[in-house]
Amino acid sequence: MQARGFWATAVTAGLLVATAACGGSDDKTSDSSSSGAGGQELKGVTIEVAAKWTGVEQQNFQKVLSAFEKKTGAKVNYASTGENTDAYLGPRLQAHQPPDVAILPQPGLVAQYAKKNDLKPLSPDVTATIDANYTPYWKQLGSVDGKAYGVLVKAAYKSIIWYRTKAFDDAGVQPPADWASFTKAAQTLSDAGSTPFELAAGSGDSWTLTDWFENVYLSQAGPDMYDKLTKHEIKWTDPSVTKALQALVQIWGKSNMIAGGSAGALQQKFDASVTDTFGKNKAAMVYGGDFAAANIGTTSAKVGTDAKVFAFPKAGTTTPAVLGGDTAVAMKDSKGAMALIKYLASPEAGTVWAKGGGYISPSKNVKPDAYPDALTKQLVSQLQAAGDSARYDMSDQTPAAFGGTPGQGEWEDLRALVKNPGDIKGAQAKLESDAAKAFK
């Protein structure tokens, strides 16, 4: 979602590749050696990269592009897409001047552009690189009608809970591993005088509620059912959804569990939920994904000491691993486009990117020791341990009217459950009604 905090909002990007006018730069085939050792196969090719990233994220991405330039001889220029990737790409496509490559913030956009014939299928050597470095699910995520169009190149890890170490130490609580221990720890914290949770359920920030649901549902129902619900192949009135919502209201539905109670949660913004936890000690825990580290950095709390994480507790038999992220696609079938996507899909590019911090690679071959801090190493180890069970954010894969719009659809329906946790049946009926309309 666009409101996913520091990493999730700042990862929306467009990559634009324009080949130079010199001879051979408009080659329609992808040279499998273009990312080979020490080659200059793209000398004379200019690649324009237009991405949303700014500041430190832009600097770190440009280190990746510099490594690509050195490796291939290509010239890479960086430009900004602004806040809305689709709004940037639309006029380019209408003018028949699309970029060679774009990085899309949601898998739904991959399908949208592919169905309009705005994307080019990835070349065999690019798909071979993907096959070698990614689990099959991630390749499927970038595929439409059996053709591979994109590769996830940057991820945000969303299956963690942040906690204040002093609150846990004072209450004698250890980070819980399963749902029963989670709710027990919350009660122990409450009994010790600490409010267990900050919950961001404000109208513009209730994407956090969809993330809570996705983690619980993936753990309980498993990846196959998760995929079916994502595609609306089963209804939101299904008993598996009931079970997940019942687990959630064990926390959402108890006034002593949430700072400010339900009324406070319904007004709370995501950024404030994190800073209130670690800057004002208003709660012991907060959900936020890895990107919450940026918010914690605005307080006096230190990540890794005052603020730590534990894996989102298992509510069932599957260890939940939910990601968001960005997919690189080709809008021109040019040598430069395919070479750049192939490089971005490689462990080499991921390792360069990882060293700068603020980045997680979905590649199984970018090793944890490539990352500069203990926290990211921990998260990458969790992600890689999940293997084929890891899944992309469910709401980001659904039509935006259902899964991505403040004040309506899943965002608002889960807010209603926070307000009235006793009406699970009513929440499910509304979720199903809204999903059915959006999936028409």
LOPAKOL-697763 format. One record per atom (N, C-alpha, C, O): x, y, z. Coordinates in steps of 0.2 Angstrom, whole numbers, plus 2048, in hexadecimal, padded with zeros to 3 digits. Last residue first. Layout:
BEGIN
XYZ
...
***
This chain:
BEGIN
7B37D97D0
7AF7D87CA
7B37D97C4
7B07D97BE
7BA7DB7DC
7BD7D67D7
7B87D57D1
7BA7D07CD
7B27E47E2
7B97E67E0
7BB7E17DB
7BF7E37D6
7A77DD7E6
7A67E37E2
7AD7E57DF
7AD7E67D9
7AD7D47EF
7A97D17E9
7A87D77E4
7A87D67DE
7B27DC7F9
7B67D87F5
7B37D67EE
7B57D67E9
7A67E07FF
7AB7E57FC
7B07E27F7
7B17E47F2
7A07D4804
79D7D97FF
7A17DD7FB
7A17DE7F5
7AA7D080C
7A97CC806
7A57D0801
7A67D07FB
7AB7DA816
7B17D8812
7AF7D480C
7B27D6806
79D7D881B
79F7DE817
7A67DD813
7A67E080E
79E7CB820
7997CD81B
79B7D3817
79A7D3811
7A87CD82A
7A97C9824
7A57CA81F
7A77CA819
7A27D6833
7A87D882F
7A97D4829
7AB7D6824
7977CE837
7967D4833
79C7D6830
79B7D982A
79F7C483E
79B7C2839
7997C8834
7997C882E
7A57CC848
7A97C9843
7A57C783D
7A77C8837
7A17D6853
79D7D584D
7A27D2847
7A27D5842
7A97DA85D
7A47D485E
7A07D2858
79D7CD858
7B07E585A
7B37DE85A
7AF7D885B
7B17D3859
7AE7F3854
7A97EE856
7AC7E7856
7AA7E3851
7BA7F9851
7B57FD854
7B07F8857
7AE7FA85D
7C17EF84A
7C47F2850
7BF7F5854
7BF7F585A
7B87ED83F
7B87E8844
7BC7EA84B
7BA7E8850
7B97F9839
7B37F883C
7B37F2841
7B07F2846
7C67F7834
7C57FC839
7BF7FB83C
7BE7FC842
7C37ED82A
7C77EB830
7C77F0836
7C77EF83C
7BC7F5821
7B87F0824
7BC7ED82B
7B97EB82F
7C67FE81D
7C0801821
7BD7FB825
7BA7FC82A
7CE7F5816
7D17FA81B
7CB7FC820
7CC7FC826
7C67EF80D
7C97EB812
7CC7F0818
7CB7EE81E
7BB7FC808
7BE7F6807
7C17F380E
7BE7F4813
7C080D80E
7BC80880A
7BF80180A
7C580180C
7C9815814
7C2817814
7BE812811
7B8813811
7D7814808
7D481680E
7CD81780E
7CA81A809
7D98067FE
7D780D7FE
7D480E805
7D080B807
7DD7F97FB
7E27FE7FB
7E08057FB
7E380A7FA
7D57EE7F9
7DA7ED7FD
7DF7F37FE
7E47F3802
7CA7F37F1
7C97EE7F6
7CF7EF7FB
7CE7F0801
7CF7FB7E7
7C87FD7EA
7C77F97F1
7C37FB7F5
7DA7F47E2
7DB7FA7E7
7D47FC7EB
7D57FE7F0
7D97E27E2
7D77E97DF
7D77EE7E4
7D57ED7EA
7E77DB7EA
7E07DB7E9
7DE7E27E5
7E37E67E5
7F47DB7EE
7F27D87E8
7EB7D87E6
7EA7D67E1
7F47E27FA
7F77E57F5
7F67E27EE
7F77E47E9
7EE7D9803
7EA7DF801
7ED7E27FB
7EA7E57F7
7F97D0805
7F37CE801
7EF7D47FF
7ED7D47F9
80A7D0802
8057D4805
7FE7D2801
7FD7D47FB
8117C07FD
8107C77FC
80A7CA7FF
8057C7800
8187B3807
8137B6803
8137BE803
8157C1807
8207A480B
8207AC80B
81B7AE806
81A7AB800
822797809
81C79980C
81B7A180D
8167A380E
82E794803
8287947FF
821796802
81C7977FF
83779B810
83779880A
831799806
82E79F804
83979F81D
83279E81B
83279A814
82D797813
8477A181E
84479B821
83D79A81F
83B79481F
8477AE818
84A7A8814
8477A2817
84779D813
8417B6822
83E7B581B
8407AF817
83C7AB814
84A7B482C
8437B282D
8407B1826
83C7AC825
8557B9827
8567B2828
84F7B0829
84D7AA827
8517C7825
8527C381F
8537BB821
8507B781D
8507CA833
84A7CA82F
84B7C6828
8477C2826
85E7C9837
8587C583A
8527C4836
84F7BF835
8637D382F
8667CC82E
8607C7831
85F7C282E
85D7DE834
85B7DC82D
85E7D582C
85A7D1829
8637DE841
85C7DE840
85A7DB839
8567D6839
8717E083F
86E7D9842
8677D9841
8657D3840
8767E782F
8747E8836
8717E1839
86E7DD834
8797E6822
87E7EA826
87C7E982E
8807EB832
8797D7818
8767DD81B
87A7DF821
87D7DC824
87F7CC815
8807D1810
87D7D8813
87F7DD811
87C7C181D
8827C581F
8837CB81A
8887CF81B
8717BB816
8707C081C
8767C481E
8757CA820
8737BC804
8747B980B
8737BE810
8747C480F
8697B97F7
86D7BF7FB
86D7BD802
8687BD805
8627AF7F3
8697AE7F3
86D7B47F5
8737B57F4
8547B17F3
8577AC7F8
85E7AB7F8
8617A87FC
84E7C17F1
8527BC7EF
8557B77F4
8577B97F9
8487CC7F7
8457C67F7
8487C07F4
8467BA7F4
8537D7801
8527D37FB
84D7CD7FB
84E7C9800
8507E6809
8507DF80A
84F7DC803
84A7DE7FF
8577F5810
8557F180A
8557E980C
8597E7810
85E7FD818
8577FF816
8557FB810
8507FE80C
86F7FC812
86A7FC817
8637FE814
86380080E
8797FA809
87780180A
872801810
871807813
87A7EC806
87F7EF80A
87E7F680D
8807F9811
8707E97FE
86F7E8805
8747EB809
8727ED80F
8757ED7F1
86F7F17F4
86F7F07FB
86E7F47FF
87E7E37EF
8807EA7EF
87B7EE7F3
87C7F37F7
8767D87F0
87B7D97F5
87D7E07F5
87E7E27FB
86E7D97E5
86B7D97EB
8707DA7F1
86E7DE7F6
8777D87DA
8747DF7DB
8717DF7E2
8717E47E6
87B7CB7DD
8807D07DD
87D7D77DE
87F7DA7E2
86F7C37DB
8727C47E2
8777C97E2
8787CC7E7
8647CB7CF
86A7C77D1
86C7C87D8
86B7CD7DB
85A7D47CA
8587CD7CD
85E7C97D0
85D7C37D2
8627DE7C5
85E7DF7CB
85B7D97CE
85A7D97D4
8667D77B9
86B7D97BE
8677DA7C5
86A7D87CA
85A7D67B2
85E7D07B4
8637D17BA
8647CE7BE
8577E37B0
8537DF7B5
8567D97B7
8567D77BD
8627E77A8
8617EA7AE
85C7E67B3
85E7E57B9
85F7DF79D
8667DE7A0
8657E17A7
8687DE7AC
8537E3798
8547DC79B
85A7DB79F
85A7D87A4
8567F0794
8517EF799
8527E879C
8527E77A3
8607EF78B
8627F2791
85D7F1796
85F7F079C
85A7E9780
85F7E5783
8617E878A
8627E578F
8487EA781
84E7EC77F
8547E9783
8527E6789
8397EB780
83D7E4780
8447E677D
8467E4778
8327F578D
8357F4786
8397EE786
83C7EC78B
82E7F379A
8297F6795
82C7F678E
8287F878A
8317E77A6
8347EA7A0
82E7EC79C
8297E979B
8317E97B8
82F7E67B2
8317EA7AC
8347EF7AD
8347E57C9
8377E87C3
8347E57BD
8347DF7BC
82A7E87D7
82C7E47D2
82E7E77CC
82B7EC7C9
82B7EA7E9
82B7ED7E2
82E7E87DD
8337E57DE
8227E67F8
8287E77F4
8267EA7ED
8207EB7EB
81E7DC807
81C7E1801
8227E27FD
8277DF7FE
81B7CC80E
81F7D280B
81B7D6807
8167D5804
81A7C181B
8167C5817
81B7CB815
81E7CE819
81A7B3823
81F7B7820
81C7BB81A
81B7B8815
8167A9831
8147AE82C
81A7B2829
81E7B482D
817798831
81A79E834
8197A382F
81B7A3829
80978E833
80D79182F
810797832
80D79B835
7FF78A83D
80578583B
80A788837
810786837
7FB799845
7F9792843
7FF78E842
80478F846
8007A4849
7F97A384C
7F679C849
7F179A84B
8107A984E
80C7A484A
8057A384E
8047A1853
8147BA84F
8127B3852
80E7AF84E
8097B184B
8207C1846
8197C2847
8177BB84A
8187B6846
8307C184F
82C7BF849
8247BF84B
8227BE850
8347D1857
8347C9857
82F7C7851
82B7CC84F
8407DE85A
83A7DB856
83A7D3858
83F7D085A
8437ED864
8457E6861
83F7E385D
8397E685E
84A7FB86B
8447F8867
8477F2863
84C7F285F
8557FC872
84F7FE875
8497FB871
8447FA874
85D7F4869
85E7F4870
8577F6873
8547F2876
8597F485C
85D7EF85E
85F7EF865
8617E9868
85780685A
8557FF858
85B7FA859
8617FB858
855810868
85A80D863
858806861
856802865
84B81F86B
84C81786C
851815866
851817861
84982C869
84F82A86C
85082386D
85682186F
84282C858
84182C85F
84882B862
84D82A85E
84482A84B
84283184C
841832854
840837856
84581C84A
84B820849
84A82884B
84F82B84C
839817849
83C81784F
84281B84F
84481E855
83781A83B
83381D840
83681D847
83782284A
840810836
841817834
83D81C839
83F82183B
83A80483A
84180683D
84280E83C
845811840
82F801833
82E805839
83580783C
83580C841
8337F8829
8337FF828
83280482E
83480A82D
82F7EB82D
8367ED82E
8377F582D
83C7F8830
81F7ED836
8247EA830
82B7ED831
82C7F1836
8177F0840
81A7F583C
81E7F3836
8207F7832
80E7F0850
8107ED849
8127F2845
8107F8845
8157F2860
8127F585A
8137F1854
8197EE853
8167F1872
8177EE86C
8137F2866
80E7F6868
8147F987D
8197F587D
81B7F2876
8217F0875
81080B87E
80E80487D
81480087D
81A80287C
815817880
80D816881
80B80F880
80680D882
82181D880
820817884
819816885
81781488B
825827877
82182987D
81F823881
81C824886
82D82086E
82F827870
82B829876
82D82D87A
82781486B
82E81486D
83181B86F
83681C872
81981686A
81C81086D
823811870
824810875
818822862
815822869
81881C86D
81881C873
81F81E856
82282385B
81F823862
822824867
815815852
81C812853
81F817858
82281585D
80A81C851
809816854
810813856
81181185C
80D826848
80D82884F
80C822853
80E822859
80D81F83C
81482283E
813824846
81882284A
7FF81C83B
80581783C
80B81A83F
80E817843
7F3824846
7F7823840
7FD81E841
7FF81D846
7E482184E
7EB82184E
7EE820847
7EC81C843
7D682084F
7D982784E
7E182784C
7E482C84A
7D4813853
7D181684D
7D381D84B
7D181F845
7DB813860
7DE80F85A
7DB812853
7DE81384E
7D281A868
7D881D867
7DC81A860
7DF81D85C
7C7811868
7C6818865
7CD81B864
7CD81F85F
7CC80586D
7CB805866
7CA80D864
7CC80E85E
7DA80C878
7D4808877
7D280886F
7D680B86B
7E581287B
7E0816879
7D9813878
7D4815876
7EE804876
7EF80B879
7E980F876
7E8810870
7E77F587A
7E97FA875
7E9801878
7E480387B
7E37EC884
7E87EA87F
7EB7F087B
7F17EF879
7D87F088A
7DE7F088E
7E47EF88A
7EA7EF88C
7CD7ED881
7CF7F4882
7D67F5886
7D97FA885
7CD7E1875
7CE7E287C
7D17E987D
7D67EB87B
7CD7DF867
7C77E086B
7C77E1872
7C27E1876
7DA7DC862
7D67E3860
7D07E4865
7CE7EA865
7DC7D0868
7E07D686A
7DC7DC868
7DC7E086D
7D27C8864
7D57C686B
7DA7CC86D
7DB7CD873
7D07CB858
7CC7CF85D
7CE7CD864
7CC7D0868
7D97C2851
7DA7C9851
7D77CD857
7D97D185A
7D27B6852
7D87B6855
7DA7BE856
7DC7C085B
7C77B984A
7C67B7851
7CC7B8855
7CC7BA85B
7CC7BA83E
7CA7C0841
7C87BF849
7C97C384D
7D07AD83B
7D57B283C
7D37B8840
7D67BB844
7C37A683B
7C87A4840
7CE7AA841
7D07AB847
7BD7AD830
7BA7AD837
7C07AC83C
7C07AF841
7C57A8826
7C67AF828
7C37B082E
7C67B4832
7C179B826
7C879C827
7C97A3829
7CE7A582D
7B479B823
7B679A82A
7BD79B82B
7BF79D831
7B07A8817
7B37A2818
7B57A1820
7B77A6823
7AD7B5813
7A87B2818
7AB7AB81A
7A87A781E
7B57B8809
7B77BB80F
7B27B8815
7B47BA81B
7B67A97FE
7B37AF801
7B57B1808
7B87AE80B
7C37A57F3
7BE7A37F8
7BC7AA7FB
7BF7AF7FA
7C87AD7E9
7C67A67E7
7C27A37ED
7BE79E7EB
7CE7B97EA
7C77B87EB
7C47B27E9
7BF7B27E6
7DC7B97EA
7D97B97E4
7D17B97E4
7CE7B97DF
7DE7B77F8
7E17BD7F5
7DD7BE7EE
7DC7C47EC
7D97AB7FB
7D57B17FD
7D77B77FA
7D47BC7F8
7E27A37F4
7DB7A37F2
7D87A97F4
7D47AC7F1
7EE7A67FC
7EE7A87F4
7E67A87F2
7E57AC7EE
7EA7A1808
7EC7A8807
7EB7AA800
7E87AF7FF
7E9793805
7E3797806
7E479E806
7E07A2804
7F7791803
7F27907FE
7EC7937FF
7E97967FA
7FD795810
7FF799809
7FA797804
7F879C800
7F279481E
7F879281A
7F8796813
7F3799811
7EA798828
7E7795823
7EC79281E
7EB78D81A
7F379D833
7ED799834
7EB79482E
7EB78E82E
7FC7A682C
7FE7A1831
7F979B832
7FB795832
7F47AE824
7F97A9821
7FB7A4825
7FC79E823
7ED7B482E
7E97B0829
7EE7AB826
7ED7A5825
7F67BC835
7F27B7838
7EF7B2833
7F07AC835
7FB7C482A
7FF7C082E
7FC7BA832
7FE7B4832
7EF7CA826
7F37C6821
7F87C1825
7F87BB823
7EB7D2831
7E77CC82F
7EB7C882B
7EA7C282B
7F67DB832
7F47D7838
7F07D1835
7F27CB837
7F47E1826
7FA7DD827
7F97D982D
7FB7D382C
7E87E8828
7E87E2822
7EE7DE823
7EE7D8822
7EC7F1831
7E77EB833
7E77E682E
7E67E0830
7F47F982A
7F77F582F
7F27EF831
7F47EA833
7EB800823
7EF7FB81F
7F27F6824
7F37F1823
7E680B829
7E480482B
7E67FF827
7E47F9828
7E9818827
7EF814829
7EC80D82B
7F080982E
7DE821825
7E4820820
7E981C822
7EE81B81E
7D781E831
7D481D82A
7D981C825
7D9818820
7E081583E
7DD81B83B
7DB81A833
7DE815830
7E680B844
7E080A841
7DD81083E
7D781083D
7F480584C
7F280B847
7EC809843
7ED80483E
7F680285C
7F27FF856
7F1805852
7EC809853
8017FD868
7FE803865
7FB80085E
7FF7FB85B
7FF7F1876
7FF7F386F
7FD7FA86D
7F97FD870
7FF7F0885
8027EB880
8047EE879
8097EE877
8037FB891
7FE7FA88C
8027F6887
8077F8884
8097F68A1
80B7F889A
8057F6895
8037F1895
8067F08AD
8057F78AC
8077FA8A5
8078008A4
8067E28AE
80C7E68B1
80C7ED8B0
8107F18B2
7FB7DF8A7
7FB7DE8AE
8017E28B2
8007E48B7
8007E189A
7FA7E589D
7FA7E58A4
7F97EA8A8
8097D7899
80B7DE899
8067E389C
8087E789F
8017CC89A
8067CD89F
8087D489F
8097D78A5
7FA7CD88E
7F67CE895
7FB7CF89A
7FA7D389F
8047CB885
8007D2885
7FD7D388C
7FD7D888F
8077BE888
80C7C3889
8097CA88A
80B7CE88E
7FB7B8883
7FD7B888A
8027BD88C
8027C0892
7FC7BB876
7F67BE87A
7F87BE881
7F67C2885
8087B4873
8077BB871
8027BE876
8037C3879
8057A7876
80A7AA87A
80A7B2879
80B7B587E
7FB7A586C
7F97A4873
7FE7A7878
7FC7AB87C
8037A6860
7FE7AB862
7FC7AB869
7FA7B086D
8157A5863
80F7A3860
8097A7863
80A7AB868
8207AB868
8217A8862
81A7A685F
81A7A5859
8247BA871
8207B4870
8217B1869
8237B5865
8327C087B
82E7C0874
82B7BA873
82E7B5873
82E7C088C
8327BE887
82E7BF880
8287BE880
82C7CA89B
8297C7895
82E7C688F
8337CA88E
82D7D28A6
82F7CB8A6
82D7C78A0
82C7C18A1
82A7DF8A6
8247DA8A7
8267D38A8
8227CE8A9
8367E58A4
8327E68AA
82D7E28AB
82B7E08B1
8387DF897
83D7DE89C
8397DF8A3
8397DB8A8
82E7E588F
82F7DE890
8337DC896
8317D8899
8327F3891
82B7F1893
82B7E9894
8287E7898
83F7F388B
83E7F4892
8377F2895
8377EF89A
83D7F087D
8407EB882
83F7EC889
83E7E888D
82F7F1874
8337F5879
8367F187E
8337EE882
82D7EA864
82C7EA86B
8317EE86F
8377EF86D
8257E6855
82A7EA858
8287EA860
8237EB861
8227D784C
8207DC851
8267DF854
82A7DC856
8227D283A
8257D3841
8217D8845
81D7DC843
8207D182C
81E7CB831
8227CC838
8257C783A
8247D8821
81E7DA825
81C7D582B
8167D682D
8317DF818
82F7D981C
82A7DB821
82B7E0825
8317E4808
8307E780E
82E7E1812
8297DE810
83D7E37FA
8387E07FE
8377E4805
83C7E7807
8417E37E9
8427E67F0
83C7E57F4
8367E57F1
83E7DC7DE
8457DE7DF
8477E17E6
84C7E27E8
8357D07D6
8357D47DC
83D7D67DD
8417D17DE
8337D17C4
8377CE7CA
8377D37D0
8387D97CF
8287CE7B6
82C7D27BB
82F7CE7C0
82E7C87C1
8227C57AD
8237CC7AB
8277D07B0
82A7D67AE
8207B57A7
8247B97AC
8257C07A9
8287C17A4
8107AE7A4
8167B27A1
8197B67A6
8167BA7AA
8047AA7A9
80A7A57A8
8107A87A5
8157A47A4
7FC7B57AB
7FA7B07A6
8007AB7A4
8017AA79E
80A7BD7B1
8037BE7AF
8027B97AA
8057B97A5
8167BE7BF
8137BB7B9
80C7BC7B8
8087BD7BC
81B7C27CB
81C7C67C6
81A7C37BF
81C7C67BA
8177B77D3
8147BD7D5
8157C27CF
8117C77CE
81E7AD7CE
8177AD7CC
8147B37CE
8107B67CA
82A7B07D4
82A7B07CD
8237B07CB
8217B47C6
8277AE7E1
8287B47DF
8297B57D8
8277BB7D5
8247A07E1
81F7A47E3
8207AB7E0
81C7AF7DE
8317997DF
82C79A7DA
82679F7DB
8247A27D6
83E7A37E6
83A79E7E7
83479F7E1
8337A47DF
84D7A97DD
8467AA7E0
8427A47E1
84379F7DD
8587A67D5
8597AA7DB
8527AB7E0
8537AE7E5
85579F7CA
85B79D7CE
85B7A07D5
85F79E7D9
84B7A57C4
84A79E7C6
85079C7CB
84E7987D0
8517B17C1
84C7B17C6
84B7AA7C9
84A7A97CF
8597AD7B7
85C7B07BD
8577B07C2
8597AF7C8
8507A97AE
8547A47B0
8587A67B7
8597A37BC
84A7B47AA
8467B07AE
84A7AA7B1
8497A87B6
8557BA7A3
8527BD7A9
84E7B87AD
84F7B87B3
8567B1798
85C7B179D
85A7B57A3
85C7B47A9
8497B2792
84B7AC795
8517AD79A
8517A979F
8427C3796
8467BE792
8487B8795
8487B879B
8317C679B
8387C679C
83C7C1798
8397BC796
8257CF790
8277C9794
82F7C9795
8337CB791
8227E0793
8257DB78E
8277D5793
82A7D6798
8137E9795
8197E6797
81B7E1792
8187DE78E
8077EE78F
80C7F3791
8137F0793
8177F4794
7FB7E678D
8017E5789
8067EB789
80A7EC785
7F27E7797
7F27EC792
7F77EC78D
7F87F0788
7F77DD79F
7F07DB79B
7EF7E1796
7EB7E0791
8027E37A5
8037DD7A0
7FC7DC79C
7FD7DA796
7FC7ED7AD
8007EF7A7
8017E97A2
8017EA79C
7F57E47B6
7F27EA7B3
7F67EC7AC
7F37EC7A7
8007DC7BB
7FA7D97B8
7F77DE7B3
7F57DD7AE
8077E67C2
80A7E27BD
8057DF7B8
8057DF7B2
7FE7EB7CB
8007F07C5
8037EB7C0
8037ED7BA
7FD7E17D4
7F77E37D0
7F97E77CA
7F67E67C5
8097E27DB
8087DD7D6
8027DE7D1
8027DC7CB
80F7F27DD
80A7ED7DF
80A7E87D9
80A7EA7D3
8197FB7D9
8187FA7E0
8137F57E2
8137F37E8
8257F87CC
81E7F97CE
81D7F77D5
8207F27D7
8317FF7C2
8307FB7C8
8297FD7CB
8288027CD
8347FD7B0
8308007B6
8317FC7BC
8317F67BB
83D8007A2
83C7FC7A8
8388007AD
8398067AD
83C809797
83E802796
83C7FD79B
83A7F879B
82E814797
834812799
83680B797
831807796
824818788
82581578F
82C814791
83181378C
81E82077E
825821780
82681E787
82882278C
81182277A
81581C777
81C81D778
82081C774
80982A782
80D82D77D
812828779
81682A775
80482178B
800824786
803827781
80182877B
81081E793
80D81978E
80881C789
80881A783
81282B799
817828794
814822790
81682278A
80682C7A0
80783179A
80D82E796
80C82F790
8088217A9
8028217A5
80482679F
803824799
8138227B2
81481E7AC
80E81F7A7
80F81E7A1
80E82B7BC
81482D7B8
8158297B1
81682B7AC
8048247C1
80382B7BE
80882D7BA
8088317B5
80A8197C6
8058187C1
80481F7BD
80481F7B7
81281F7D0
81581C7CB
81081B7C5
81381C7BF
81182D7D9
80C8287D6
8108257D0
8108297CB
81B8367DE
8188317E3
81482C7DF
8138277E2
8298367D2
8248397D7
8208347DB
82282E7DB
8338307CB
82C82F7C9
8278347CC
8228357CA
8438377C7
83E8367CC
8378357C9
8358397C4
8528307C0
84D8357C0
8478337C5
84782D7C7
86282C7BC
85D82B7C0
8588317C0
85A8377C0
86B8237AF
86982A7B2
8638287B6
85E8247B4
8788197AA
8728197AE
8718207B1
8758237B5
88081179D
8808187A1
8798187A4
8748177A0
88980179D
88380679C
88480C7A0
88880D7A5
8937F97A1
8957FF79C
88F80379B
890808797
8917EF7AA
88F7EE7A3
8917F379E
8907F2798
8977F17B6
8977EB7B4
8967EA7AC
8987E67A9
8957FF7B8
89C7FC7B8
89C7F57B5
8A17F47B1
8877FF7B8
88B8037B3
8928007B3
8947FF7AD
8847F77C4
8827F57BD
8867F87B8
8887F57B3
88A8007CD
88D7F97CD
88B7F67C6
88F7F37C3
88180A7CC
88880B7CB
88B8057C9
8908047C5
8758047D1
8758067C9
87D8077C7
87F8067C2
8788027DE
8777FD7DA
8787FE7D2
87A7FA7CF
8798107E1
87F80B7E2
87F8057DE
8838037DB
86C8147E0
8718167DB
8788127DB
87C8127D7
86780E7EB
86580C7E5
86A80E7DF
86C80A7DB
86C8177F5
86E8107F5
86C80C7EE
8708087EC
8678237F1
86E8227F1
87081B7F1
8758197ED
8598207F3
85C8227EC
8638217EC
86681E7E7
85A81F801
8578197FD
85A81A7F6
85C8167F2
85E82C805
862826806
860820802
86481D7FF
8548357F9
8598357FF
85D82F800
86082D7FB
84882B7F1
84C8317F2
8508307F8
85082B7FB
83F8217E5
8448227EB
8478287EB
84982B7E6
8388207DA
8358247DF
83A8257E4
83982A7E8
8418217CA
83F81D7D0
83C8227D5
83E8287D5
84781E7BB
8438237BE
83F81F7C4
83B81A7C3
85581D7B2
8528197B8
84E81F7BB
8508237BE
85B81A7A2
85881F7A6
85481B7AC
84F8187AA
86981579A
86381379E
8618187A3
86481A7A7
87181478B
86F818791
869816794
864815790
87E80B784
87780B786
87681078C
87980F791
88C80B783
88880F77E
88180F780
87D81377D
88E7FB789
891801788
88E805782
88C80277D
8897EF78C
8847F478C
8887FB78B
88480078C
8947E678E
88F7E5789
88A7EA788
8877EA782
8A07E5795
89E7EC793
8997EB78E
8987EF789
8A47DA7A3
8A27DC79C
8A07E379B
89F7E77A0
8A67D57B0
8AB7DA7AD
8A97DC7A6
8AE7DF7A3
89C7C77AE
8A27CA7B2
8A67CF7AD
8A97CD7A8
88C7CB7A8
8927C77A9
8977CB7AC
8977D17AC
8807D17A4
8837D27AB
8887CD7AD
8897CB7B3
8807CD797
8807D4799
8827D67A0
8847DB7A2
87F7C1792
8857C2795
8867CA798
88B7CC79A
8737C078C
8747BC792
87A7BE796
87B7BC79C
86B7CD785
8727CA785
8737C778C
8737CA791
85C7CD77E
85F7CE784
8667CA784
8657C4783
8577D576F
8587CF773
85C7D1779
85F7D6779
8567E0768
84F7DE76B
8517D776F
84C7D5771
8607EF768
85F7E7767
8597E576B
8587E6771
8637FC768
85C7FA768
85B7F3767
8557F1764
8707FD767
86D7FE76E
8667FD76E
8637FC773
8757FC75A
8757F675E
8717F7765
8707F2768
87C80D759
87A806756
87A80175B
87F80075F
874819764
87A816760
87880F75E
87480C761
86B81E76B
86981E764
86F81B760
86E81A75A
86881577B
86B81A777
86A81976F
86881376D
859810782
85F80E77F
86181477B
85E818778
852813792
85281678B
859814788
85E81678A
84880E79F
84E80D79B
84E80F794
84980D791
8438127AF
8438147A8
8498127A4
84E8147A6
83A80C7BC
84180C7B9
84080D7B2
83C8097AE
8328137CA
8328117C3
8398117C0
83C8167C1
82B80E7DA
8308107D5
82F80F7CE
82B80A7CD
82980D7EB
82580E7E5
82A8117E0
82D8167E1
82F80D7F7
8328097F2
82E8097EC
8308067E7
82A815801
82F8187FD
8328137F8
8378157F4
82080E807
81E814803
8248167FF
8238197F9
82880480D
822802809
820808805
81E8077FF
83180B815
833807810
82E80680B
82F806805
82881381E
82E81681A
830812814
83181480F
81780F81B
81C81281F
82281381A
822813814
80C80C812
810806816
816809819
81A80581B
80381280A
804814811
808810815
80881081B
80280C7FE
8058127FE
807814805
80C818806
8047FA800
800800800
804806800
80A806802
***
